[in-house]
């Protein structure tokens, strides 16, 4: 998978995580402006968590060529 393909995949997975969070709370039908900051924080947290999991798997499977991603996760 190329970097561009992986980025598109991660973006879709993050969007799914946000959608699942909204759907699980029965809020999928409401406009985003009706969400509270705590709800937006929770959605962001879910998306970030999904990114970390996917990035960790990518680094494990392909350590070469993912040094930037490794640096990002390790700080």
GROMACS elastic network, one bead per residue, 0.5 to 0.9 nm:
[ bonds ]
;  ai    aj funct       b0    kb
    1     4     6  0.81032   500
    1     5     6  0.59270   500
    1     6     6  0.61801   500
    2     5     6  0.51284   500
    2     6     6  0.61031   500
    2     7     6  0.85603   500
    3     6     6  0.50114   500
    3     7     6  0.60637   500
    3     8     6  0.86228   500
    4     7     6  0.50701   500
    4     8     6  0.62562   500
    4     9     6  0.85751   500
    5     8     6  0.51570   500
    5     9     6  0.61354   500
    5    10     6  0.86474   500
    6    10     6  0.60714   500
    6    11     6  0.84945   500
    6    58     6  0.89439   500
    7    10     6  0.51401   500
    7    11     6  0.61058   500
    7    12     6  0.86364   500
    8    11     6  0.51090   500
    8    12     6  0.62485   500
    8    13     6  0.86489   500
    9    12     6  0.51907   500
    9    13     6  0.61932   500
    9    14     6  0.86457   500
   10    13     6  0.50049   500
   10    14     6  0.60818   500
   10    15     6  0.85326   500
   10    50     6  0.80821   500
   10    51     6  0.63546   500
   10    54     6  0.71199   500
   10    55     6  0.84880   500
   11    14     6  0.51350   500
   11    15     6  0.61840   500
   11    16     6  0.86155   500
   11    47     6  0.88264   500
   11    51     6  0.83441   500
   12    15     6  0.50420   500
   12    16     6  0.61486   500
   12    17     6  0.86568   500
   13    17     6  0.62232   500
   13    18     6  0.87173   500
   13    47     6  0.77935   500
   13    50     6  0.70692   500
   13    51     6  0.78519   500
   13    54     6  0.88253   500
   14    17     6  0.50173   500
   14    18     6  0.63322   500
   14    19     6  0.86266   500
   14    44     6  0.87454   500
   14    46     6  0.75953   500
   14    48     6  0.73234   500
   14    49     6  0.86268   500
   14    50     6  0.61528   500
   14    51     6  0.67211   500
   15    18     6  0.51200   500
   15    19     6  0.61295   500
   15    20     6  0.85442   500
   15    47     6  0.70800   500
   16    20     6  0.59630   500
   16    21     6  0.84653   500
   16    47     6  0.82994   500
   17    20     6  0.51072   500
   17    21     6  0.61667   500
   17    22     6  0.86719   500
   17    43     6  0.75783   500
   17    46     6  0.60124   500
   17    47     6  0.56646   500
   17    50     6  0.71276   500
   18    21     6  0.51072   500
   18    22     6  0.62532   500
   18    23     6  0.85413   500
   18    42     6  0.87057   500
   18    43     6  0.52089   500
   18    44     6  0.74058   500
   18    46     6  0.66143   500
   18    47     6  0.62195   500
   19    22     6  0.51103   500
   19    23     6  0.59259   500
   19    24     6  0.83685   500
   19    28     6  0.71155   500
   19    43     6  0.84827   500
   20    23     6  0.50065   500
   20    24     6  0.58639   500
   20    25     6  0.85759   500
   20    28     6  0.87296   500
   21    24     6  0.51808   500
   21    25     6  0.65038   500
   21    26     6  0.88285   500
   21    27     6  0.86201   500
   21    28     6  0.86444   500
   21    42     6  0.81320   500
   21    43     6  0.64866   500
   21    46     6  0.76569   500
   22    25     6  0.53285   500
   22    26     6  0.62571   500
   22    27     6  0.50787   500
   22    28     6  0.50180   500
   22    29     6  0.86849   500
   22    39     6  0.87878   500
   22    43     6  0.78056   500
   23    26     6  0.50362   500
   23    27     6  0.59424   500
   23    28     6  0.51138   500
   23    29     6  0.84965   500
   24    27     6  0.77008   500
   24    28     6  0.84259   500
   25    28     6  0.78319   500
   26    29     6  0.75841   500
   26    30     6  0.88122   500
   27    30     6  0.55463   500
   27    31     6  0.85908   500
   27    35     6  0.84639   500
   28    31     6  0.80778   500
   28    32     6  0.89492   500
   30    33     6  0.81931   500
   30    34     6  0.66406   500
   30    35     6  0.79596   500
   31    34     6  0.56991   500
   31    35     6  0.75152   500
   32    35     6  0.54239   500
   32    36     6  0.88118   500
   32    40     6  0.87175   500
   33    36     6  0.80701   500
   35    38     6  0.81797   500
   35    39     6  0.61086   500
   35    40     6  0.67207   500
   36    39     6  0.52337   500
   36    40     6  0.64262   500
   36    41     6  0.86805   500
   37    41     6  0.60353   500
   37    42     6  0.85399   500
   38    42     6  0.61751   500
   38    43     6  0.87035   500
   39    42     6  0.50159   500
   39    43     6  0.62646   500
   39    44     6  0.86313   500
   40    43     6  0.51056   500
   40    44     6  0.61812   500
   40    45     6  0.85171   500
   41    44     6  0.51159   500
   41    45     6  0.60528   500
   41    46     6  0.86509   500
   42    46     6  0.62180   500
   42    47     6  0.86693   500
   43    46     6  0.51530   500
   43    47     6  0.62750   500
   43    48     6  0.86239   500
   44    47     6  0.50858   500
   44    48     6  0.60375   500
   44    49     6  0.84432   500
   45    48     6  0.51038   500
   45    49     6  0.59957   500
   45    50     6  0.85422   500
   46    49     6  0.51010   500
   46    50     6  0.62047   500
   46    51     6  0.86671   500
   47    50     6  0.51399   500
   47    51     6  0.62719   500
   47    52     6  0.87644   500
   48    52     6  0.62337   500
   48    53     6  0.87108   500
   49    52     6  0.51289   500
   49    53     6  0.63132   500
   49    54     6  0.86995   500
   50    53     6  0.51905   500
   50    54     6  0.62064   500
   50    55     6  0.84951   500
   51    54     6  0.51637   500
   51    55     6  0.58997   500
   51    56     6  0.84077   500
   52    55     6  0.50746   500
   52    56     6  0.59805   500
   52    57     6  0.85859   500
   52    73     6  0.74608   500
   53    56     6  0.51791   500
   53    57     6  0.63405   500
   53    58     6  0.87311   500
   54    57     6  0.51620   500
   54    58     6  0.62130   500
   54    59     6  0.86892   500
   55    58     6  0.50169   500
   55    59     6  0.61341   500
   55    60     6  0.85454   500
   55    69     6  0.70645   500
   55    70     6  0.81775   500
   55    73     6  0.81263   500
   56    59     6  0.51903   500
   56    60     6  0.61738   500
   56    61     6  0.86384   500
   56    69     6  0.87879   500
   56    70     6  0.81600   500
   56    73     6  0.82236   500
   57    60     6  0.50888   500
   57    61     6  0.61208   500
   57    62     6  0.84473   500
   58    61     6  0.51291   500
   58    62     6  0.57888   500
   58    63     6  0.74998   500
   58    66     6  0.79369   500
   58    69     6  0.89571   500
   59    62     6  0.51431   500
   59    64     6  0.79858   500
   59    65     6  0.88159   500
   59    66     6  0.62287   500
   59    67     6  0.82570   500
   59    69     6  0.74920   500
   59    70     6  0.67469   500
   60    63     6  0.58583   500
   62    65     6  0.70684   500
   62    66     6  0.69146   500
   63    66     6  0.56386   500
   63    67     6  0.70881   500
   63    70     6  0.81715   500
   64    67     6  0.68466   500
   65    68     6  0.79961   500
   65    69     6  0.88804   500
   66    69     6  0.52488   500
   66    70     6  0.62275   500
   66    71     6  0.86565   500
   67    71     6  0.60773   500
   67    72     6  0.85293   500
   68    71     6  0.50543   500
   68    72     6  0.61347   500
   68    73     6  0.87433   500
   69    73     6  0.63229   500
   69    74     6  0.85741   500
   70    73     6  0.52912   500
   70    74     6  0.60413   500
   70    75     6  0.83146   500
   71    74     6  0.51172   500
   71    75     6  0.56826   500
   72    75     6  0.52840   500
